[in-house]
Amino acid sequence: MDLESSPSNTDEQSTNNNTSNNINEESSSSNLSPSNIIGTHPNEIITSINPDNGYPVRQENGQRKTGPPPDWPTTRQPPGRGCEVFVGKLPRDCFESELFPLFERCGPIYEMRLMMDFSGCNRGYAFVTYTNRDDAKRCVKELNNYEMRSNHLIGVCQSVDNCRLFVGGIPKTKKREEILEEMCKVTEGVVDVIVYPSANDKTKNRGFAFVEYESHRSAAMARRKLLPGNIQLWGQQIAVDWAEPENQVDEDIMANVRVLYVRNLMM
């Protein structure tokens, strides 16, 4: 999840939505040197690579990214859905040198994204992407409500990678193909458009559509571009917001499902 806030836990979400004695010892011996990543202005592009572990650290769009690991093959795809966790309620003065060794306990980290403000402090939340889903699940289980510092508990939950936008204010005479064509013209990464027919006239739509993008980043960039005042479609203003993300059901639960419920059948 990259640039904009979605209904659950993406980059601009508040931290309110959804043993520690060893931390300082591990931080001091961490592969990430604090001198490389603390005190950097949030808009500065970081090009130096820490020689201890080779993880690149870079700054972009109000977030500081650490990763991917140097031994990750360039031909290999990044981890898929279910590998990222959202970390909230962070102390504003904690940085990668403290976070990385803590979250690395649960498994190899592909990337850590720490949200930063212009003062150089973090914004209270971060995203950690593991190389596989099992490590992400373990992180939620072991580090949610973990006492990171004395009397300071952090929150960890599965990150929801929302790729769908709600677009309202669409002329009701427009067909799905026309809406898809227009959205592909003004935004990038469109995968699909979902349009529902009007209950009173099946030849018309309901005045809104859901637009699916190839990634959360593509959806976030499209949302920013389509915000009111930035652009018009078919000569009129539109309303744009994140669609409610689909619930992700645990694969272990789905493996035991034996009943399929079907509704709204025509009698």
Residue pairs with C-beta under 8 A, 6 or more apart in sequence:
1 9
1 10
1 11
1 84
1 127
1 159
1 160
1 161
1 162
1 216
1 217
1 220
2 10
2 11
2 61
2 63
2 216
2 217
2 220
3 11
3 12
3 61
3 217
3 220
3 221
3 224
4 10
4 11
4 12
4 219
4 220
4 223
4 224
4 242
5 11
5 12
5 13
5 242
6 13
6 160
6 162
6 216
6 242
6 245
7 160
7 162
7 242
7 244
7 245
8 17
8 18
8 86
8 159
8 160
8 162
8 245
9 17
9 18
9 86
9 88
9 125
9 157
9 159
9 160
10 159
10 160
10 162
10 216
10 220
11 62
11 63
11 113
11 115
11 127
11 220
12 115
13 86
13 125
14 124
15 88
15 89
15 90
15 123
15 124
15 125
15 155
16 88
17 88
18 86
18 88
18 155
18 157
19 147
20 146
20 147
20 148
20 149
20 150
23 98
23 101
23 102
23 148
23 149
26 101
26 102
27 97
27 98
27 101
29 101
30 97
30 98
30 100
30 101
31 50
31 52
31 53
31 55
31 100
31 101
32 50
32 52
32 53
32 55
32 57
32 66
32 96
32 97
32 100
32 101
33 50
33 52
33 97
34 95
34 97
36 48
36 50
36 57
37 46
37 57
37 64
37 66
37 95
37 96
37 97
38 95
38 97
39 120
40 46
40 59
40 64
40 120
41 118
41 120
42 59
42 62
42 64
42 116
42 117
42 118
42 120
43 59
43 118
44 59
45 58
45 59
45 60
46 57
46 58
46 59
46 64
47 58
48 57
49 55
49 56
49 57
49 70
50 57
53 69
53 70
54 69
54 70
54 71
55 66
55 67
55 68
55 69
55 70
56 66
56 67
56 68
56 70
57 64
57 65
57 66
57 96
58 64
58 65
59 65
59 116
62 115
62 116
62 117
62 123
63 113
63 114
63 115
63 116
64 96
64 113
64 114
64 116
65 111
65 112
65 113
66 96
66 100
66 109
66 111
66 112
66 113
66 114
67 109
67 110
67 111
67 112
67 129
68 78
68 110
68 111
69 108
69 109
69 110
72 110
78 110
78 111
78 129
79 110
79 129
79 130
79 131
79 132
81 161
81 248
82 133
82 136
82 158
82 248
83 110
83 129
83 130
83 131
83 132
83 133
83 135
83 136
84 127
84 128
84 129
84 130
84 136
84 158
84 159
84 161
85 127
85 128
85 129
85 130
85 136
85 139
85 140
85 156
85 157
85 158
85 159
86 125
86 127
86 156
86 157
86 158
86 159
87 99
87 103
87 125
87 126
87 127
87 128
87 143
87 154
87 155
87 156
88 124
88 125
88 154
88 155
88 156
88 157
89 124
89 125
89 152
89 153
89 154
89 155
90 99
90 122
90 124
90 125
90 126
90 148
90 154
91 148
91 149
91 152
92 121
92 122
92 123
92 124
93 121
93 122
94 122
94 148
94 149
95 114
95 122
96 112
96 114
98 148
99 112
99 114
99 126
99 128
100 109
100 112
102 143
102 146
102 148
103 109
103 112
103 128
103 139
103 143
105 142
106 130
106 135
106 136
106 138
106 139
106 142
106 143
107 130
107 131
107 132
107 134
107 135
107 136
107 138
107 139
108 130
108 131
108 135
109 128
109 129
109 130
109 131
110 129
110 130
110 131
111 128
111 129
112 126
112 127
112 128
112 129
113 126
113 127
113 128
113 129
114 122
114 126
115 122
115 123
115 124
115 125
115 126
116 122
116 123
117 123
127 159
128 139
129 136
130 136
130 139
133 251
136 158
137 158
139 156
140 156
140 157
140 158
143 154
143 156
144 154
144 155
144 156
144 157
145 153
145 154
145 155
146 153
146 154
146 156
147 153
148 154
158 248
160 245
160 248
161 215
161 216
162 216
162 219
162 242
162 243
162 245
163 191
163 212
163 213
163 214
163 215
163 216
163 218
163 219
164 210
164 211
164 212
164 213
164 219
164 242
164 243
164 245
164 246
165 210
165 211
165 213
165 219
165 222
165 223
165 226
165 240
165 241
165 242
165 243
166 208
166 210
166 239
166 240
166 241
166 242
166 243
167 183
167 208
167 209
167 210
167 211
167 226
167 238
167 239
167 240
168 207
168 208
168 238
168 239
168 240
169 207
169 208
169 233
169 236
169 237
169 238
169 239
170 179
170 205
170 207
170 208
170 209
170 233
170 234
170 238
171 207
171 234
171 236
172 198
172 204
172 205
172 206
172 207
173 204
173 205
174 182
174 205
174 234
175 195
175 205
176 193
176 195
176 205
176 209
179 193
179 195
179 205
179 209
180 190
180 192
180 193
182 233
182 234
183 190
183 193
183 211
183 222
184 190
186 225
186 226
186 231
186 233
187 211
187 213
187 218
187 221
187 222
187 225
187 226
188 218
188 221
188 222
189 213
189 214
189 215
189 218
189 219
189 221
189 222
190 211
190 212
190 213
190 214
190 218
190 222
191 212
191 213
191 214
192 211
192 212
193 209
193 210
193 211
193 212
194 209
194 210
194 211
194 212
195 205
195 206
195 209
196 205
196 206
196 208
197 203
197 204
197 205
197 206
198 204
198 205
198 206
199 206
210 243
211 219
211 222
213 219
213 222
219 242
223 240
223 241
223 242
224 230
225 231
226 238
226 240
227 240
228 237
228 238
228 239
228 240
229 237
231 238
232 238
